[in-house]
Amino acid sequence: MEAMSGWNMPQERIASVLGIDPKTLRKHFADELAIGSAKLEAQLAQNLLRIAQGHDRSALVATIFALKSRFGWVEATLPATPPQPRERPLGKKEAANRAALAPPDDPTWEELLGPIGKIN
C-alpha cells in the first residue's frame, strides 16, 4: 500500500484494491499513506546517486540531473558571438587625425613610375 501511495495512486483506487472504504483507509493507514511517497523518493534518490557514481554517459546525466534538481544548478547559456562594443561616430577633427596617421592606399603603377612610365 505504501508503494501505491508513493506512486500517487488515488486513495479511492488504493481502497478498492484493499477492498475497504476510502474513509477506512485514511483512518487506519494514515501513516502509510503519508510516508509512501517519502520512501519512494528516498529509493529513487539512492538509485540516482548509485548511477551517478559510474563512469559512463548515464552517470554524467544522473549527476547533472541531481545537481539541477537538488542544488538548483542551471546551465549557462552563452551567446553565439560575444557582443561587440559599439563604435561611436568620429568627430571631424578625430576623423582628420586618423586619416593623416593612416597608411596611404597602395599606389598605382602610374603613380610609382611617374612620367617615365607613360607611353606616347
N, C-alpha and C positions, 0 to 999 in steps of 0.2 A: 504494500500500500504506500509506503514511503516513496518507492520508485515512481509510482503513478502520480503522486503529488509532486514529486521533483520534476517530472516532465510536464507539469502544468495541466494535467488532465482535470477536467471539471469535476467538482465534488459529486455532482449527480451521477456521473459515469462511474466514479470510484465506488460510490454507494451501490450502484446497480451490479457491479462486478462482485462486490462482497455480499450482495443480497440483503442489504439493510437500507433503511430510510436515510436520506442525507442529513436530517437533524440528528439521528443516532450516531452517524459517522462523526459529525462535528463535536458531539457531546463526549463520546468515548475515545476518539482518536485525534483530538485537537493537537497534541504534541507531535504525533507522527505527521500530520498534515503540515505543521509548521516547520519541521526540520527536514522534510523530504527534499525540498529544493536546495537547502544548505548542504546536505550530504552529497547530492548530485554535483553541485558546484565544486565542492572540495575534490571529488573524484576526477572531474574534468580538469581542474587546475593541476592536480597531481600528474595526470596523464600528459597534459600540455608541457609541464616542466620536464618530464621524463623525455619527451620527444625533443625539446629544446636543447637537451644536453648532448644530442648526437652531433654528427659532423657532416650531414648532407643537407640538401635543399630544404627538406621538411623541417629540419632543426632551425634553419635560418628563418623560415616562415613562422614557425611556432614562437621563436624568440621575439621577432618583430611584433607579432600579434600580442604577446604577453606584455611587452613594453608599452605598446599603444594603449591596450585596454586597462592595464593595472596601474601604470605610472603616467599615463597621459601624454606619452611621446607623440609627436607629429612629424611627418615628413616635410622637409623644407622644399618649397617649390622655387626653383631658380629660374630667372628669366632666360629666354633663349639666347639673347645677347645682352651684355651689360649695358645699361643706359649710358649714352654718350652725353657729355656736357654740351649744352647749347652755346654756340658762339654768338657773342653779341655783335651787332654791326659795327664796323670800324668808322671812326670819325674821319674827317677829311685829312687832318694832319697825320694821324696814325696810318692811314692808307698810303699817304705820300711817303712817309718814312719807310714803311715796309717795302714799297715799290723801289725806293732808292737802294735799299740794302739787298734786295733780291738779285740773284744772279741773272745776267741777261739771257734772253732766249737764244737758242742755237742760231748762229748767223747763217745766212745763205751763202752759196758759193760766190755769187756776185759780190756780196759784201766782203768776203775774205780776199778775193783776188783783186777787187777794185777795177781800175781802168785797164789793167793788163789783160784781164780775162775776157774783155769784150771782143767779140769778133765782128769786123766790119764787113 
